[in-house]
């Protein structure tokens, strides 16, 4: 029977190296150890899948142009709504 604390510690070690693993920055032996651990640890395997997706999305992300400034009438409408919200809170005791 394996020691659950030993496995827990090794999961933390794996998490710490997954980014370097995905970027191909680890030596072959370290990659092999990570792959062995991943095949026996579904939480770490799921985390790797999630990390891969996150990295892919970040690489594809291309922010668009920022919206222009709000028109004067829109700023006034937002300010009025904000003041009304504050007044309602004061009146309700919040």
C-alpha positions in Angstrom: 0.0 0.0 0.0 1.4 3.4 -1.0 1.9 6.3 1.4 -0.8 8.9 0.6 1.3 11.8 2.0 4.2 10.7 -0.3 1.8 10.8 -3.3 0.5 14.2 -2.2 4.0 15.6 -2.0 4.8 14.2 -5.4 1.7 15.9 -6.8 2.9 19.2 -5.5 6.3 18.6 -7.2 4.5 17.7 -10.4 2.4 20.8 -10.3 5.5 23.0 -9.8 7.1 21.5 -13.0 4.1 21.2 -15.3 4.6 24.5 -17.0 8.3 23.7 -17.8 7.1 20.3 -18.9 4.7 21.7 -21.4 7.3 24.2 -22.7 9.7 21.3 -23.3 12.2 22.8 -20.8 12.9 19.7 -18.7 15.4 17.0 -19.2 14.2 13.7 -20.7 14.4 11.9 -17.3 12.3 14.5 -15.6 9.7 14.3 -18.4 9.6 10.5 -18.1 9.0 10.8 -14.3 6.2 13.3 -14.8 4.6 11.1 -17.4 4.7 8.1 -15.1 3.1 10.1 -12.4 0.4 11.5 -14.7 -0.6 8.0 -15.9 -1.4 7.0 -12.3 -2.9 10.2 -11.0 -6.1 11.4 -12.5 -6.2 14.8 -10.6 -2.7 15.7 -12.0 -3.7 14.5 -15.4 -6.9 16.6 -15.3 -4.8 19.6 -14.1 -2.4 19.1 -17.1 -5.3 19.0 -19.5 -6.7 22.3 -18.0 -3.2 23.9 -18.1 -2.8 22.9 -21.7 -6.1 24.5 -22.6 -5.3 27.6 -20.7 -1.9 28.0 -22.4 -3.5 27.5 -25.8 -6.2 30.1 -25.1 -3.6 32.6 -23.9 -1.5 32.1 -27.0 -4.5 32.6 -29.2 -5.8 35.6 -27.3 -5.5 38.8 -29.3 -7.1 41.7 -27.5 -9.1 44.0 -29.7 -9.0 47.7 -29.7 -10.2 49.4 -26.5 -13.6 51.0 -26.8 -13.7 54.7 -27.1 -14.6 57.0 -24.2 -18.2 57.1 -23.1 -20.3 59.9 -24.5 -21.2 62.7 -22.0 -24.9 61.6 -21.8 -23.9 58.0 -21.0 -21.5 59.1 -18.3 -24.3 61.2 -16.7 -26.8 58.4 -16.9 -24.3 56.0 -15.2 -23.6 58.7 -12.5 -27.4 59.2 -11.9 -27.9 55.4 -11.6 -24.9 55.2 -9.1 -26.3 58.0 -7.0 -29.8 56.4 -7.0 -28.3 53.1 -5.9 -26.4 54.8 -3.0 -29.6 56.6 -2.0 -31.6 53.3 -1.9 -28.8 51.8 0.2 -28.9 54.7 2.7 -32.7 54.6 2.9 -32.7 50.8 3.5 -30.1 50.9 6.2 -27.4 48.9 4.3 
